[in-house]
Amino acid sequence: MLHKDYTTQLLGIANVSVDKIEKKDDATYIFLSTEKAQQICPSCANTVLHIHDYRMQKIKDLSFHGKPCYLILRKRRYVCKHCGKRFSEKYAFLPRYCHFTQRVYLSILNSMSKTMSCKNIAAVHNVSPATVMRIFALCAYPTRPQLPEVLGIDEFKGNTGGEKYNCILTDIARREVVNILPSRKKEQMREYFRRYSRAEREKVKVFVCDMWKDYRDISLLFPNAVLVTDKYHWVRQVIWAVEKVRKRVQKQFPKNKRLHFKRNKYILLAYQEKLEVEDGLVLKYMLNQNTDLYHAWQLKEMFYAFKDSTTYAEAAKRLKEFLLAAEQTEIPEFKDCITAMHNWSKSILNSFKYRYTNAFTEGMNNNIKVLKRIAYGYRNFNNFRNRILCVYGKATEIGRASCR
């Protein structure tokens, strides 16, 4: 029966022989050797067989049984008889000028696509954090040549590249991150989108954003796009107004009564028909305490009816009725809400035709905060952008340079 070298097979590296294994308290050492083979001189391209000398090289590999693993390779150097060039033998598992195997390199890149800090990744792979960042710097995340049909845009607090806020672009229909921009300033966003041809910008059919004026101005760069205001942002305008009225009213009450209003604020914001009997009695008591609070609650109910409209025509009618009623009550806390609803009424109503929201974009912002927190913040924008696209940019074309 022929002898099979199961140890070499377990190691998973082709064309090598395992000479011996030493297990110590701090690490595992595997001694390797290879068979002599013809080489091509990198200088004159002639065939070389003459060996100049041998060297023992210590190479880091993936951990084995929870301990660092090192490969001790008996490495040949050849000499060319034609030109005198001396060169080392090439190995498929060992990148040039590296002291760790190719699978360590690939494992580090794979770990960078997870929500792990560089320090933890370095500890797992027995390398320094600087080595991890140097490997990751070889990854390229170019700008996508096409724009999505449903484009979402939002800002998040990045504090990188000298800017407090960075900007995220998403493909809402496919739920993918498109790109990260260094700033939410209108001039820089306009410069970025103008890199795309007009024909490409015309492919954008829906532009979803919050109630930031610069986003509305940027939407004009997409001639065929319908501007849709994210539902969360126009709904909270009314919620904020009702909350401001409650806070103003409860300040007039003694401490116990004030705390009662504060603890039951959710009752004021809930749908009336969804309240339990006991909560309904509490609501009735609260509304009887102040006329402005009662009118604010009525406006909230009218607004909820508008929010739940099923057709564009129904929504347009109910929005008009809500704004008219809000203006007639003359509650000061609703002034900003009324102004915002008037200024964004067209794009708000568009959300009843095109059922897209920025929920995915907002979710990505939350994920980015987690990524930023585990890294204790980023200073370099390119590193931050590349890490975000590595972890969350599923459809991003990634050009990974080889380790030279």
C-alpha positions as CSV (number, residue, x, y, z in Angstrom):
1,M,0.0,0.0,0.0
2,L,1.4,3.4,-1.0
3,H,2.2,5.8,1.8
4,K,0.0,9.0,1.7
5,D,1.3,12.2,3.3
6,Y,-1.8,13.3,5.1
7,T,0.1,16.0,7.0
8,T,1.0,17.8,3.8
9,Q,-2.6,17.4,2.6
10,L,-3.9,18.8,5.8
11,L,-1.6,21.9,5.4
12,G,-3.3,22.6,2.1
13,I,-0.3,23.9,0.3
14,A,0.6,22.3,-3.0
15,N,4.1,21.1,-4.1
16,V,5.7,21.2,-0.6
17,S,6.8,18.5,1.8
18,V,6.5,18.7,5.6
19,D,9.8,17.7,7.1
20,K,8.8,18.1,10.8
21,I,6.5,19.9,13.2
22,E,7.4,21.5,16.5
23,K,4.6,22.4,18.9
24,K,5.7,24.9,21.5
25,D,3.8,26.8,24.2
26,D,3.7,30.0,22.2
27,A,3.3,28.8,18.6
28,T,3.4,25.9,16.2
29,Y,6.4,25.6,13.7
30,I,6.0,23.6,10.5
31,F,9.3,23.0,8.5
32,L,8.8,22.8,4.8
33,S,10.9,22.0,1.7
34,T,10.3,21.8,-2.0
35,E,11.6,19.8,-4.9
36,K,14.2,21.3,-7.2
37,A,12.8,22.5,-10.5
38,Q,13.8,24.4,-13.6
39,Q,13.5,28.2,-13.2
40,I,13.4,31.0,-15.7
41,C,15.9,33.8,-15.2
42,P,14.0,37.1,-14.6
43,S,16.9,39.0,-16.3
44,C,17.7,37.1,-19.5
45,A,14.8,34.5,-19.6
46,N,17.1,31.5,-19.9
47,T,16.5,28.2,-18.2
48,V,18.3,28.0,-14.8
49,L,19.1,24.8,-12.8
50,H,22.1,25.8,-10.8
51,I,21.5,26.5,-7.1
52,H,23.4,29.3,-5.5
53,D,22.5,28.7,-1.8
54,Y,19.7,28.0,0.7
55,R,18.0,30.2,3.3
56,M,15.6,29.5,6.1
57,Q,12.6,31.9,6.0
58,K,10.1,32.2,8.7
59,I,6.6,32.8,7.3
60,K,3.4,33.6,9.2
61,D,0.4,31.4,8.4
62,L,-3.2,31.2,9.7
63,S,-3.5,30.3,13.4
64,F,-3.6,26.6,14.3
65,H,-5.4,25.3,17.3
66,G,-5.7,28.9,18.6
67,K,-2.0,29.5,18.5
68,P,0.2,31.4,16.0
69,C,1.5,29.2,13.2
70,Y,4.8,29.7,11.4
71,L,6.1,28.0,8.3
72,I,9.9,27.5,8.2
73,L,10.7,27.3,4.5
74,R,14.0,26.0,3.2
75,K,14.2,28.6,0.4
76,R,16.4,28.2,-2.6
77,R,18.3,30.9,-4.5
78,Y,19.4,30.2,-8.0
79,V,22.2,31.7,-10.1
80,C,22.1,32.2,-13.9
81,K,25.2,31.0,-15.7
82,H,24.5,33.3,-18.6
83,C,24.1,36.7,-16.9
84,G,25.1,36.0,-13.3
85,K,21.7,37.0,-11.9
86,R,20.8,35.6,-8.5
87,F,17.1,35.2,-7.6
88,S,14.9,33.3,-5.2
89,E,12.5,30.6,-6.2
90,K,8.9,31.6,-6.6
91,Y,6.1,30.0,-4.5
92,A,2.4,30.2,-5.3
93,F,1.5,30.3,-1.6
94,L,4.0,33.1,-0.8
95,P,3.5,36.6,-2.2
96,R,6.7,38.4,-3.2
97,Y,8.4,40.5,-0.4
98,C,5.9,39.2,2.1
99,H,6.5,37.3,5.4
100,F,3.1,35.8,5.5
101,T,1.2,33.4,3.2
102,Q,-1.3,34.3,0.5
103,R,-4.2,32.9,2.5
104,V,-3.3,35.2,5.4
105,Y,-3.5,38.1,3.0
106,L,-6.9,37.0,1.6
107,S,-8.2,36.2,5.1
108,I,-7.3,39.8,6.2
109,L,-9.2,41.2,3.2
110,N,-12.2,39.0,4.0
111,S,-12.1,40.1,7.7
112,M,-12.1,43.8,6.6
113,S,-15.6,43.1,5.1
114,K,-16.9,42.4,8.5
115,T,-17.6,44.8,11.4
116,M,-14.3,44.2,13.2
117,S,-11.7,46.8,14.2
118,C,-8.3,46.7,12.5
119,K,-6.7,46.0,15.9
120,N,-8.9,42.8,16.3
121,I,-8.2,41.7,12.8
122,A,-4.5,42.2,13.3
123,A,-4.6,40.2,16.6
124,V,-6.4,37.3,14.9
125,H,-3.9,37.1,12.1
126,N,-0.8,37.7,14.2
127,V,0.2,40.9,12.3
128,S,0.3,44.6,13.2
129,P,-2.6,47.0,12.6
130,A,-0.3,48.9,10.3
131,T,0.1,45.8,8.2
132,V,-3.7,45.3,8.0
133,M,-4.2,48.9,6.8
134,R,-1.3,48.5,4.3
135,I,-3.0,45.4,2.8
136,F,-6.4,47.1,2.8
137,A,-4.9,50.1,1.0
138,L,-4.3,47.8,-2.0
139,C,-8.1,47.5,-2.5
140,A,-9.6,49.9,-5.0
141,Y,-13.3,51.0,-4.9
142,P,-13.8,53.0,-8.1
143,T,-16.9,55.1,-8.7
144,R,-19.7,53.2,-10.3
145,P,-20.1,54.1,-14.0
146,Q,-24.0,53.9,-13.8
147,L,-26.4,55.7,-11.6
148,P,-29.4,53.8,-10.2
149,E,-33.0,54.5,-11.3
150,V,-34.0,55.1,-7.6
151,L,-31.3,57.3,-6.0
152,G,-31.3,57.9,-2.3
153,I,-29.1,60.6,-0.6
154,D,-28.5,61.5,3.0
155,E,-25.7,62.8,5.2
156,F,-24.1,61.3,8.3
157,K,-21.6,62.6,10.8
158,G,-18.2,61.4,9.6
159,N,-15.7,64.0,10.8
160,T,-13.3,62.9,8.1
161,G,-11.3,64.8,5.5
162,G,-11.9,68.1,7.3
163,E,-15.7,67.9,6.9
164,K,-18.2,67.4,9.8
165,Y,-20.7,65.6,7.5
166,N,-20.1,63.1,4.8
167,C,-22.8,62.1,2.2
168,I,-24.1,58.6,1.3
169,L,-25.7,57.6,-2.0
170,T,-27.8,54.5,-2.2
171,D,-29.7,52.4,-4.8
172,I,-33.0,52.1,-2.9
173,A,-34.7,49.7,-5.3
174,R,-31.8,47.2,-5.1
175,R,-30.8,48.1,-1.5
176,E,-27.2,48.8,-2.2
177,V,-24.7,51.5,-1.3
178,V,-23.6,53.4,-4.4
179,N,-20.9,55.7,-3.1
180,I,-19.7,57.9,-0.2
181,L,-19.0,61.5,-0.8
182,P,-16.7,63.7,1.3
183,S,-19.2,66.4,1.9
184,R,-22.9,67.3,1.7
185,K,-22.1,70.8,0.4
186,K,-24.0,71.6,-2.7
187,E,-20.9,72.7,-4.8
188,Q,-19.1,69.4,-4.1
189,M,-22.2,67.3,-4.8
190,R,-22.9,69.1,-8.0
191,E,-19.3,68.6,-9.1
192,Y,-19.6,64.9,-8.4
193,F,-22.8,64.3,-10.3
194,R,-21.7,66.4,-13.3
195,R,-18.9,63.8,-13.9
196,Y,-21.7,61.7,-15.3
197,S,-23.0,62.4,-18.7
198,R,-26.5,64.0,-19.2
199,A,-27.7,60.7,-20.7
200,E,-26.6,58.8,-17.6
201,R,-28.3,61.4,-15.3
202,E,-31.5,61.1,-17.3
203,K,-31.7,57.4,-16.2
204,V,-32.5,58.4,-12.7
205,K,-36.3,58.2,-12.3
206,V,-36.8,58.9,-8.6
207,F,-34.7,61.0,-6.3
208,V,-35.4,60.4,-2.5
209,C,-34.1,62.8,0.1
210,D,-34.9,64.5,3.4
211,M,-36.0,68.2,3.7
212,W,-32.6,69.7,3.1
213,K,-32.8,72.5,0.6
214,D,-29.4,71.7,-1.1
215,Y,-30.7,68.2,-1.9
216,R,-33.7,69.7,-3.7
217,D,-31.4,71.9,-5.7
218,I,-29.2,68.9,-6.6
219,S,-32.2,67.0,-7.9
220,L,-32.5,69.5,-10.8
221,L,-29.4,67.7,-12.3
222,F,-31.6,64.8,-13.0
223,P,-34.1,66.0,-15.7
224,N,-36.3,62.9,-15.6
225,A,-36.3,62.3,-11.8
226,V,-39.3,62.8,-9.6
227,L,-38.4,64.4,-6.2
228,V,-39.7,62.4,-3.3
229,T,-39.4,63.6,0.3
230,D,-38.7,60.8,2.7
231,K,-41.8,60.0,4.8
232,Y,-40.1,59.9,8.1
233,H,-38.9,63.5,7.8
234,W,-42.3,65.1,6.9
235,V,-44.1,63.0,9.5
236,R,-41.9,64.1,12.3
237,Q,-42.6,67.8,11.5
238,V,-46.1,67.3,13.1
239,I,-44.8,65.1,15.9
240,W,-42.3,67.8,16.8
241,A,-45.0,70.5,16.8
242,V,-47.3,68.4,19.1
243,E,-44.4,67.7,21.4
244,K,-43.6,71.4,21.6
245,V,-47.2,72.3,22.6
246,R,-47.2,69.6,25.3
247,K,-43.9,70.8,26.7
248,R,-45.2,74.4,26.8
249,V,-48.5,73.4,28.4
250,Q,-47.0,71.1,31.1
251,K,-44.6,73.8,32.3
252,Q,-47.7,75.6,33.8
253,F,-48.5,72.6,36.1
254,P,-47.1,71.5,39.4
255,K,-44.4,68.8,39.5
256,N,-46.7,65.7,39.9
257,K,-49.0,66.8,37.1
258,R,-46.1,67.8,34.9
259,L,-44.6,64.3,35.3
260,H,-47.9,62.7,34.5
261,F,-48.0,64.6,31.1
262,K,-44.4,63.6,30.4
263,R,-44.9,59.9,31.2
264,N,-48.0,59.7,29.0
265,K,-46.8,61.6,26.0
266,Y,-47.0,58.5,23.8
267,I,-50.8,58.6,24.3
268,L,-51.0,62.0,22.6
269,L,-49.0,60.7,19.6
270,A,-50.9,57.3,19.3
271,Y,-53.8,56.6,16.9
272,Q,-57.0,57.3,18.9
273,E,-58.7,54.1,17.7
274,K,-55.7,52.0,18.8
275,L,-55.8,53.2,22.5
276,E,-57.0,51.0,25.3
277,V,-60.0,52.1,27.4
278,E,-57.8,53.2,30.2
279,D,-55.4,55.2,27.9
280,G,-58.5,56.8,26.3
281,L,-59.5,58.1,29.7
282,V,-56.0,59.5,30.3
283,L,-56.1,61.2,26.9
284,K,-59.4,62.8,27.7
285,Y,-58.1,64.1,31.0
286,M,-55.0,65.6,29.3
287,L,-56.9,67.3,26.5
288,N,-59.3,68.9,28.9
289,Q,-56.4,70.7,30.6
290,N,-55.6,73.1,27.7
291,T,-57.3,74.3,24.5
292,D,-54.0,74.5,22.5
293,L,-53.2,71.0,23.4
294,Y,-56.6,69.8,22.3
295,H,-56.3,71.6,19.0
296,A,-52.8,70.2,18.5
297,W,-54.1,66.7,19.1
298,Q,-56.9,67.3,16.6
299,L,-54.4,68.5,14.0
300,K,-52.3,65.4,14.6
301,E,-55.4,63.1,14.0
302,M,-56.1,65.0,10.7
303,F,-52.5,64.6,9.7
304,Y,-52.5,60.8,10.5
305,A,-55.6,60.5,8.2
306,F,-53.6,62.3,5.5
307,K,-50.6,60.0,6.1
308,D,-52.8,56.9,5.7
309,S,-54.3,58.1,2.4
310,T,-54.3,55.4,-0.3
311,T,-54.3,57.5,-3.4
312,Y,-52.6,60.7,-4.6
313,A,-55.9,62.6,-5.0
314,E,-57.1,61.6,-1.6
315,A,-53.7,62.7,-0.1
316,A,-53.8,66.0,-1.9
317,K,-57.2,66.8,-0.6
318,R,-56.4,65.8,3.0
319,L,-53.1,67.7,3.0
320,K,-54.9,70.9,1.9
321,E,-57.5,70.4,4.7
322,F,-54.8,69.9,7.3
323,L,-52.8,73.0,6.3
324,L,-56.0,75.1,6.3
325,A,-57.0,73.9,9.8
326,A,-53.4,74.4,11.1
327,E,-53.4,77.9,9.9
328,Q,-56.7,78.7,11.4
329,T,-55.7,77.5,14.9
330,E,-52.7,79.9,14.9
331,I,-50.8,77.7,17.3
332,P,-47.2,79.1,17.2
333,E,-45.5,75.7,17.5
334,F,-47.1,74.7,14.2
335,K,-45.7,77.7,12.3
336,D,-42.5,75.9,11.1
337,C,-44.4,72.8,10.3
338,I,-46.9,74.6,8.1
339,T,-44.1,76.4,6.3
340,A,-42.2,73.1,5.7
341,M,-45.4,71.4,4.4
342,H,-46.1,74.2,2.0
343,N,-42.5,74.3,0.7
344,W,-42.3,70.6,0.2
345,S,-45.9,69.8,-0.6
346,K,-45.3,68.6,-4.1
347,S,-42.5,66.1,-3.2
348,I,-44.5,65.0,-0.1
349,L,-47.4,64.1,-2.3
350,N,-45.1,62.3,-4.7
351,S,-44.4,59.8,-1.9
352,F,-48.0,58.6,-2.4
353,K,-47.3,57.9,-6.1
354,Y,-43.8,56.4,-5.7
355,R,-43.7,54.3,-2.6
356,Y,-40.0,54.8,-1.9
357,T,-38.5,55.9,1.4
358,N,-35.0,56.5,2.6
359,A,-35.3,53.7,5.2
360,F,-32.5,51.7,3.7
361,T,-30.3,54.8,3.6
362,E,-31.0,55.7,7.2
363,G,-30.3,52.1,8.2
364,M,-26.9,52.3,6.4
365,N,-26.2,55.5,8.4
366,N,-26.7,53.5,11.6
367,N,-24.4,50.8,10.4
368,I,-21.8,53.3,9.5
369,K,-22.0,54.7,13.1
370,V,-21.3,51.2,14.4
371,L,-18.3,50.9,12.0
372,K,-17.0,54.3,13.1
373,R,-17.4,53.5,16.8
374,I,-15.5,50.2,16.7
375,A,-12.6,52.0,15.0
376,Y,-12.8,54.9,17.5
377,G,-13.3,57.2,14.5
378,Y,-11.5,57.9,11.2
379,R,-9.5,60.8,10.1
380,N,-8.7,59.9,6.5
381,F,-11.8,60.1,4.3
382,N,-10.5,57.6,1.7
383,N,-9.9,54.9,4.4
384,F,-13.3,55.5,5.8
385,R,-15.0,55.4,2.4
386,N,-13.2,52.2,1.4
387,R,-14.1,50.5,4.6
388,I,-17.8,51.4,4.3
389,L,-17.9,50.2,0.7
390,C,-16.0,47.0,1.7
391,V,-18.5,46.1,4.4
392,Y,-21.7,47.4,2.9
393,G,-21.1,48.1,-0.8
394,K,-22.3,44.7,-2.1
395,A,-22.5,45.7,-5.7
396,T,-19.4,47.8,-5.8
397,E,-16.8,46.7,-8.3
398,I,-13.7,45.9,-6.3
399,G,-10.3,45.9,-8.0
400,R,-7.9,44.2,-5.6
401,A,-4.2,44.7,-6.3
402,S,-2.0,41.7,-5.7
403,C,0.6,41.8,-3.0
404,R,3.9,42.7,-4.7
